[in-house]
Amino acid sequence: MLALVASACGRLHFEPRGDAAEFLDGAPTTLCDWTAGPKLGPIVRRDDLSSTRDELDPYLVPGDPLTISFISNRAGTPYSTYVARRPSLEAPFERPARIEGLDDTSGFNVVSGGLRGHVSMNNDLFEVSRATPTSPVVIGRALTELNAPDPDFDPVPSADELTLSWASGAELDIYFATRADVSAPWGNIVPFSLNVAGVGDSGAHFTRDRLVMVWQSGGDTYYATRPSPSVTFTDRVPLVVTAAVEFEPTLREDGCELFFVQGPAGADRDIYSIAIAP
């Protein structure tokens, strides 16, 4: 990942509200069919999320598509995690708020999972927690069962917090791990079947039914589909958005909205979104 070779990125999970309740019932919610290719709408620069500074790693919260988190240095260094809410899926996000406890001068942070979560800091993965939804985030246990000698970045949990994807290695490959419950250590580590050597794969995001996955490979976004979550993805398909550098995609759980960052490393990058038709 272009920006993540030297740093990581930030994510936060809040309780859902309003018309996000449908995402909590545990049933498949993929309403937009990706099997023949997604029907992409126009590209929209998210003025409600972007600033004149650098924005990175937008992340639609599992179970709550009305909440998004991202990393920005809009207030100056260091980069911090911000979160924004929108009153409905069609409305713009309200003014982003900075999350306390997620500043790190040596890198960006990643967190998700309500009062529990995971963070990438100083090239390793850690657990994080907070006492209440408004408390500062506290960095906790290092995930020694996952951390490798090479950098580990970009942990993304499933909605039930029992599956974790992350990127590891000097060139970055995607890995998956599982656990029996939220208090258990991670295990059953497997590499993503569609990693490409020497390119840099990271940022795996799934629909709620886990039949569609998007991720970054080099400076481009790819997707894969499968008929069942019990089978392996077998074909990576480029998701052509623009000719510019795009990375850090995040997919709404029903498959109907995609957010991503556009711009080269070292520039002031912005957040964009695309609506996907059913």
C-alpha positions as a Markdown table, in Angstrom:
| # | Residue | x | y | z |
|---|---|---|---|---|
| 1 | Met | 0.0 | 0.0 | 0.0 |
| 2 | Leu | 1.5 | 3.3 | -1.1 |
| 3 | Ala | 0.9 | 5.2 | 2.1 |
| 4 | Leu | 1.0 | 2.2 | 4.4 |
| 5 | Val | 4.6 | 1.0 | 3.8 |
| 6 | Ala | 5.7 | 3.7 | 6.3 |
| 7 | Ser | 2.5 | 3.9 | 8.4 |
| 8 | Ala | -0.9 | 2.5 | 9.2 |
| 9 | Cys | -4.4 | 3.8 | 9.2 |
| 10 | Gly | -7.4 | 4.6 | 11.5 |
| 11 | Arg | -10.8 | 3.0 | 12.0 |
| 12 | Leu | -13.5 | 3.2 | 14.7 |
| 13 | His | -16.7 | 1.3 | 15.3 |
| 14 | Phe | -19.8 | 2.8 | 16.9 |
| 15 | Glu | -23.3 | 1.4 | 17.7 |
| 16 | Pro | -25.7 | 1.8 | 14.7 |
| 17 | Arg | -28.7 | 4.0 | 14.7 |
| 18 | Gly | -31.6 | 5.1 | 12.4 |
| 19 | Asp | -31.9 | 3.3 | 9.1 |
| 20 | Ala | -28.7 | 1.3 | 9.8 |
| 21 | Ala | -30.7 | -1.1 | 12.0 |
| 22 | Glu | -31.2 | -3.5 | 9.0 |
| 23 | Phe | -27.5 | -4.2 | 9.0 |
| 24 | Leu | -27.7 | -5.8 | 12.4 |
| 25 | Asp | -30.0 | -8.7 | 11.9 |
| 26 | Gly | -27.2 | -11.0 | 10.8 |
| 27 | Ala | -28.9 | -11.9 | 7.5 |
| 28 | Pro | -27.2 | -11.4 | 4.2 |
| 29 | Thr | -27.6 | -7.7 | 3.1 |
| 30 | Thr | -25.9 | -7.7 | -0.3 |
| 31 | Leu | -28.5 | -5.8 | -2.3 |
| 32 | Cys | -26.2 | -4.8 | -5.2 |
| 33 | Asp | -25.1 | -7.7 | -7.4 |
| 34 | Trp | -21.4 | -7.8 | -8.2 |
| 35 | Thr | -21.3 | -11.1 | -9.9 |
| 36 | Ala | -21.4 | -9.6 | -13.4 |
| 37 | Gly | -19.5 | -6.5 | -12.3 |
| 38 | Pro | -20.7 | -3.6 | -10.2 |
| 39 | Lys | -22.8 | -0.9 | -11.7 |
| 40 | Leu | -20.8 | 2.2 | -10.7 |
| 41 | Gly | -22.3 | 5.6 | -10.4 |
| 42 | Pro | -20.4 | 8.9 | -10.7 |
| 43 | Ile | -17.3 | 9.6 | -8.6 |
| 44 | Val | -18.0 | 12.1 | -5.8 |
| 45 | Arg | -15.3 | 14.0 | -3.9 |
| 46 | Arg | -16.5 | 13.9 | -0.3 |
| 47 | Asp | -16.4 | 17.6 | 0.7 |
| 48 | Asp | -18.1 | 16.6 | 3.9 |
| 49 | Leu | -15.0 | 14.5 | 4.9 |
| 50 | Ser | -12.1 | 16.0 | 2.9 |
| 51 | Ser | -10.1 | 19.1 | 3.9 |
| 52 | Thr | -7.2 | 21.0 | 2.5 |
| 53 | Arg | -4.8 | 18.6 | 4.2 |
| 54 | Asp | -4.3 | 14.8 | 3.9 |
| 55 | Glu | -7.1 | 12.3 | 4.5 |
| 56 | Leu | -6.5 | 8.5 | 4.6 |
| 57 | Asp | -8.2 | 5.2 | 5.2 |
| 58 | Pro | -12.0 | 5.8 | 5.2 |
| 59 | Tyr | -13.8 | 3.0 | 7.0 |
| 60 | Leu | -17.5 | 2.4 | 7.1 |
| 61 | Val | -18.2 | 0.8 | 10.4 |
| 62 | Pro | -19.5 | -2.8 | 10.4 |
| 63 | Gly | -23.2 | -2.9 | 11.3 |
| 64 | Asp | -23.5 | 0.9 | 11.0 |
| 65 | Pro | -23.1 | 2.5 | 7.6 |
| 66 | Leu | -24.1 | 5.8 | 9.0 |
| 67 | Thr | -20.7 | 6.1 | 10.7 |
| 68 | Ile | -17.3 | 6.5 | 9.0 |
| 69 | Ser | -13.8 | 6.9 | 10.4 |
| 70 | Phe | -10.7 | 8.1 | 8.7 |
| 71 | Ile | -7.2 | 9.4 | 9.3 |
| 72 | Ser | -6.3 | 13.1 | 8.8 |
| 73 | Asn | -3.6 | 15.6 | 9.6 |
| 74 | Arg | -6.2 | 18.5 | 9.2 |
| 75 | Ala | -5.2 | 19.9 | 12.6 |
| 76 | Gly | -1.5 | 19.5 | 11.8 |
| 77 | Thr | 0.8 | 16.7 | 12.8 |
| 78 | Pro | 0.5 | 14.0 | 14.1 |
| 79 | Tyr | -2.2 | 12.3 | 12.1 |
| 80 | Ser | -5.3 | 11.5 | 14.2 |
| 81 | Thr | -8.4 | 9.4 | 13.8 |
| 82 | Tyr | -11.6 | 11.2 | 13.1 |
| 83 | Val | -15.2 | 9.9 | 13.0 |
| 84 | Ala | -18.3 | 11.4 | 11.3 |
| 85 | Arg | -21.9 | 10.4 | 11.3 |
| 86 | Arg | -24.7 | 11.0 | 8.8 |
| 87 | Pro | -28.5 | 11.0 | 9.6 |
| 88 | Ser | -29.3 | 8.7 | 6.6 |
| 89 | Leu | -27.6 | 6.8 | 3.8 |
| 90 | Glu | -28.5 | 9.6 | 1.4 |
| 91 | Ala | -27.4 | 12.5 | 3.6 |
| 92 | Pro | -23.9 | 14.0 | 3.9 |
| 93 | Phe | -21.8 | 13.3 | 6.9 |
| 94 | Glu | -21.8 | 15.8 | 9.8 |
| 95 | Arg | -18.7 | 17.5 | 10.9 |
| 96 | Pro | -15.9 | 15.0 | 11.7 |
| 97 | Ala | -14.8 | 14.8 | 15.4 |
| 98 | Arg | -11.3 | 13.8 | 16.5 |
| 99 | Ile | -11.1 | 10.6 | 18.7 |
| 100 | Glu | -8.9 | 10.9 | 21.8 |
| 101 | Gly | -6.1 | 8.4 | 22.4 |
| 102 | Leu | -5.4 | 7.6 | 18.7 |
| 103 | Asp | -2.5 | 10.0 | 17.9 |
| 104 | Asp | 0.8 | 8.5 | 17.2 |
| 105 | Thr | 3.8 | 10.5 | 15.8 |
| 106 | Ser | 5.4 | 7.3 | 14.4 |
| 107 | Gly | 2.4 | 6.2 | 12.4 |
| 108 | Phe | -1.3 | 6.2 | 11.9 |
| 109 | Asn | -3.7 | 4.1 | 13.9 |
| 110 | Val | -6.4 | 1.6 | 13.2 |
| 111 | Val | -9.3 | 0.8 | 15.6 |
| 112 | Ser | -12.7 | -0.9 | 15.3 |
| 113 | Gly | -15.1 | -3.0 | 17.3 |
| 114 | Gly | -17.1 | -0.7 | 19.7 |
| 115 | Leu | -15.4 | -0.8 | 23.1 |
| 116 | Arg | -12.8 | -3.3 | 21.8 |
| 117 | Gly | -10.7 | -3.1 | 18.7 |
| 118 | His | -7.3 | -3.3 | 17.1 |
| 119 | Val | -4.7 | -0.8 | 16.2 |
| 120 | Ser | -1.6 | -0.8 | 13.9 |
| 121 | Met | 1.2 | 1.1 | 15.6 |
| 122 | Asn | 4.9 | 1.1 | 15.1 |
| 123 | Asn | 4.5 | -1.8 | 12.5 |
| 124 | Asp | 2.7 | -4.1 | 14.9 |
| 125 | Leu | -0.9 | -4.9 | 15.8 |
| 126 | Phe | -2.4 | -4.2 | 19.3 |
| 127 | Glu | -5.7 | -4.6 | 21.0 |
| 128 | Val | -7.4 | -1.4 | 22.2 |
| 129 | Ser | -10.3 | -0.7 | 24.5 |
| 130 | Arg | -12.2 | 2.2 | 26.0 |
| 131 | Ala | -14.5 | 2.3 | 29.0 |
| 132 | Thr | -17.4 | 4.1 | 27.3 |
| 133 | Pro | -18.2 | 5.1 | 23.7 |
| 134 | Thr | -16.9 | 8.6 | 24.6 |
| 135 | Ser | -13.8 | 7.6 | 26.5 |
| 136 | Pro | -10.2 | 7.9 | 25.1 |
| 137 | Val | -8.9 | 4.8 | 23.5 |
| 138 | Val | -6.3 | 2.9 | 25.5 |
| 139 | Ile | -3.6 | 0.8 | 23.7 |
| 140 | Gly | -3.6 | -2.8 | 25.2 |
| 141 | Arg | -2.1 | -6.2 | 24.4 |
| 142 | Ala | 0.3 | -6.7 | 21.5 |
| 143 | Leu | -1.1 | -9.4 | 19.2 |
| 144 | Thr | 2.1 | -11.5 | 19.4 |
| 145 | Glu | 0.3 | -14.4 | 17.8 |
| 146 | Leu | 0.0 | -12.3 | 14.6 |
| 147 | Asn | 2.9 | -9.9 | 14.6 |
| 148 | Ala | 5.7 | -10.8 | 12.3 |
| 149 | Pro | 9.3 | -9.4 | 12.1 |
| 150 | Asp | 8.1 | -7.5 | 9.0 |
| 151 | Pro | 5.6 | -4.7 | 9.3 |
| 152 | Asp | 1.9 | -5.5 | 10.1 |
| 153 | Phe | -0.8 | -3.0 | 9.1 |
| 154 | Asp | -4.4 | -2.4 | 8.5 |
| 155 | Pro | -6.4 | -4.9 | 10.8 |
| 156 | Val | -10.0 | -5.1 | 9.6 |
| 157 | Pro | -12.4 | -7.3 | 11.8 |
| 158 | Ser | -15.6 | -8.9 | 10.6 |
| 159 | Ala | -18.9 | -7.6 | 12.1 |
| 160 | Asp | -18.9 | -10.4 | 14.7 |
| 161 | Glu | -15.2 | -9.7 | 15.5 |
| 162 | Leu | -14.3 | -13.4 | 15.0 |
| 163 | Thr | -12.4 | -13.0 | 11.7 |
| 164 | Leu | -9.5 | -10.5 | 11.1 |
| 165 | Ser | -7.8 | -9.5 | 8.0 |
| 166 | Trp | -4.6 | -7.5 | 7.9 |
| 167 | Ala | -1.5 | -6.8 | 5.7 |
| 168 | Ser | 1.9 | -8.1 | 6.6 |
| 169 | Gly | 5.4 | -8.3 | 5.2 |
| 170 | Ala | 7.9 | -5.9 | 3.6 |
| 171 | Glu | 5.9 | -5.9 | 0.4 |
| 172 | Leu | 2.5 | -6.4 | 2.1 |
| 173 | Asp | 0.3 | -9.4 | 1.6 |
| 174 | Ile | -3.2 | -9.9 | 3.0 |
| 175 | Tyr | -3.7 | -12.6 | 5.7 |
| 176 | Phe | -6.8 | -13.8 | 7.6 |
| 177 | Ala | -7.1 | -15.2 | 11.2 |
| 178 | Thr | -10.0 | -16.4 | 13.2 |
| 179 | Arg | -10.9 | -16.9 | 16.9 |
| 180 | Ala | -13.7 | -18.7 | 18.8 |
| 181 | Asp | -14.8 | -15.7 | 20.8 |
| 182 | Val | -13.8 | -12.1 | 21.4 |
| 183 | Ser | -11.7 | -13.0 | 24.4 |
| 184 | Ala | -9.7 | -15.7 | 22.6 |
| 185 | Pro | -6.3 | -15.2 | 20.9 |
| 186 | Trp | -6.2 | -15.2 | 17.1 |
| 187 | Gly | -5.2 | -18.3 | 15.2 |
| 188 | Asn | -5.7 | -20.3 | 12.0 |
| 189 | Ile | -3.6 | -17.8 | 10.0 |
| 190 | Val | -3.9 | -18.2 | 6.2 |
| 191 | Pro | -2.7 | -16.0 | 3.3 |
| 192 | Phe | -5.2 | -14.5 | 0.9 |
| 193 | Ser | -5.3 | -16.8 | -2.2 |
| 194 | Leu | -5.1 | -13.8 | -4.6 |
| 195 | Asn | -2.1 | -12.0 | -3.2 |
| 196 | Val | 0.4 | -11.0 | -5.9 |
| 197 | Ala | 4.1 | -11.2 | -5.1 |
| 198 | Gly | 6.0 | -7.9 | -5.1 |
| 199 | Val | 2.9 | -5.7 | -5.7 |
| 200 | Gly | 1.5 | -5.0 | -2.2 |
| 201 | Asp | -2.0 | -6.2 | -1.3 |
| 202 | Ser | -3.8 | -4.7 | 1.7 |
| 203 | Gly | -7.1 | -3.4 | 3.0 |
| 204 | Ala | -9.5 | -6.3 | 2.6 |
| 205 | His | -13.2 | -5.4 | 3.1 |
| 206 | Phe | -16.2 | -7.6 | 2.7 |
| 207 | Thr | -19.9 | -7.3 | 2.3 |
| 208 | Arg | -22.0 | -8.6 | 5.2 |
| 209 | Asp | -22.6 | -12.0 | 3.5 |
| 210 | Arg | -18.8 | -12.2 | 2.7 |
| 211 | Leu | -19.6 | -13.0 | -1.0 |
| 212 | Val | -17.8 | -9.8 | -2.2 |
| 213 | Met | -14.4 | -8.5 | -1.2 |
| 214 | Val | -12.6 | -5.3 | -2.3 |
| 215 | Trp | -8.9 | -4.6 | -1.6 |
| 216 | Gln | -5.9 | -2.5 | -2.8 |
| 217 | Ser | -3.2 | -4.0 | -4.9 |
| 218 | Gly | -0.5 | -1.6 | -5.8 |
| 219 | Gly | -2.2 | 1.7 | -6.7 |
| 220 | Asp | -5.4 | 0.1 | -7.9 |
| 221 | Thr | -8.6 | -1.4 | -6.4 |
| 222 | Tyr | -9.6 | -5.0 | -7.1 |
| 223 | Tyr | -12.7 | -7.0 | -6.2 |
| 224 | Ala | -13.6 | -10.7 | -6.1 |
| 225 | Thr | -16.8 | -12.6 | -5.8 |
| 226 | Arg | -17.8 | -16.1 | -4.7 |
| 227 | Pro | -21.0 | -18.1 | -4.5 |
| 228 | Ser | -20.5 | -19.1 | -0.8 |
| 229 | Pro | -18.4 | -17.8 | 2.1 |
| 230 | Ser | -17.2 | -21.4 | 2.6 |
| 231 | Val | -15.3 | -21.4 | -0.8 |
| 232 | Thr | -12.1 | -19.6 | -1.8 |
| 233 | Phe | -12.1 | -16.5 | -4.0 |
| 234 | Thr | -10.6 | -17.6 | -7.3 |
| 235 | Asp | -10.5 | -14.5 | -9.6 |
| 236 | Arg | -9.3 | -11.0 | -8.9 |
| 237 | Val | -11.0 | -8.3 | -11.1 |
| 238 | Pro | -9.7 | -4.8 | -11.5 |
| 239 | Leu | -12.2 | -2.2 | -10.4 |
| 240 | Val | -11.5 | 0.6 | -12.8 |
| 241 | Val | -12.5 | 3.9 | -11.2 |
| 242 | Thr | -10.1 | 6.5 | -12.7 |
| 243 | Ala | -6.6 | 6.6 | -14.2 |
| 244 | Ala | -5.3 | 8.2 | -10.9 |
| 245 | Val | -3.8 | 6.4 | -7.9 |
| 246 | Glu | -6.6 | 5.0 | -5.8 |
| 247 | Phe | -6.2 | 3.0 | -2.6 |
| 248 | Glu | -7.8 | 2.2 | 0.8 |
| 249 | Pro | -11.3 | 1.1 | -0.4 |
| 250 | Thr | -14.1 | 0.5 | 2.0 |
| 251 | Leu | -17.3 | -1.2 | 1.0 |
| 252 | Arg | -20.7 | -0.8 | 2.6 |
| 253 | Glu | -22.0 | -4.1 | 3.9 |
| 254 | Asp | -24.9 | -4.3 | 1.3 |
| 255 | Gly | -22.4 | -3.7 | -1.5 |
| 256 | Cys | -24.1 | -0.5 | -2.6 |
| 257 | Glu | -21.5 | 2.2 | -1.7 |
| 258 | Leu | -17.7 | 2.4 | -2.1 |
| 259 | Phe | -15.4 | 4.9 | -0.4 |
| 260 | Phe | -11.7 | 5.3 | -1.3 |
| 261 | Val | -8.8 | 7.7 | -1.2 |
| 262 | Gln | -7.3 | 9.2 | -4.3 |
| 263 | Gly | -3.9 | 10.8 | -4.8 |
| 264 | Pro | -0.2 | 9.9 | -4.8 |
| 265 | Ala | 1.9 | 9.4 | -1.6 |
| 266 | Gly | 3.3 | 12.7 | -0.4 |
| 267 | Ala | 0.3 | 14.7 | -1.6 |
| 268 | Asp | -2.8 | 16.0 | 0.2 |
| 269 | Arg | -5.2 | 13.2 | -0.6 |
| 270 | Asp | -9.0 | 13.3 | -0.5 |
| 271 | Ile | -11.8 | 10.9 | 0.1 |
| 272 | Tyr | -14.2 | 9.9 | -2.7 |
| 273 | Ser | -17.3 | 7.7 | -3.0 |
| 274 | Ile | -19.3 | 5.9 | -5.6 |
| 275 | Ala | -22.8 | 4.7 | -5.4 |
| 276 | Ile | -23.4 | 1.2 | -6.8 |
| 277 | Ala | -26.8 | 0.4 | -8.4 |
| 278 | Pro | -28.8 | -2.7 | -7.4 |
